[in-house]
Amino acid sequence: MKTKFYAIAIVMIAFSASTFAQSTATASTTAVLVTPISIAKVSDMNFGTVAASGTLGTVLLDYANGRTTTGGASLLAGSAAETTAEFTVTGETTSGFDISIPSTAITLNGSVSGSMTVDNFVADLGTSSSLVSGSATIKVKATLNVPANAVAGTYSNASGLFVTVNYN
């Protein structure tokens, strides 16, 4: 009887040992790191010297640092301070990226009193572009809204023009 019991136990152990058999597979693991995208300011936006009148006016700054006016704003001859905002984007060699610029007006506060707004921001590369050899230049133009009878002084906003780039 003991012999049968041992025989059955040995058979059961043999079957249970095969149910605990293991199998292993391997997979490779990979990660790709890219150069982080970054943006740096090259030049600030500057509408130059403008004269206000009793009528609302605008100054349109173009990509080539040129200006045109409408309404009661006029440009002073010989003013050479006007510059389009310019930024340099660097990153992964030929990667595409998205561009975000302000969609609402920013306010410039006067050194004496009053304020003006800047709006209609447009980037020369549109809303997306690609890096060429790891670099790209973005120029941003806009419109300065000059109120009627604006007080003379310097109008500025040191941190209102945000340009953001992201890989796409």
Helices and strands as residue ranges (DSSP letters): H 2-19, E 38-43, E 50-51, E 57-61, E 67-71, E 74-75, E 85-90, E 96-100, E 106-110, E 115-123, E 128-130, E 135-146, E 155-156, E 164-167
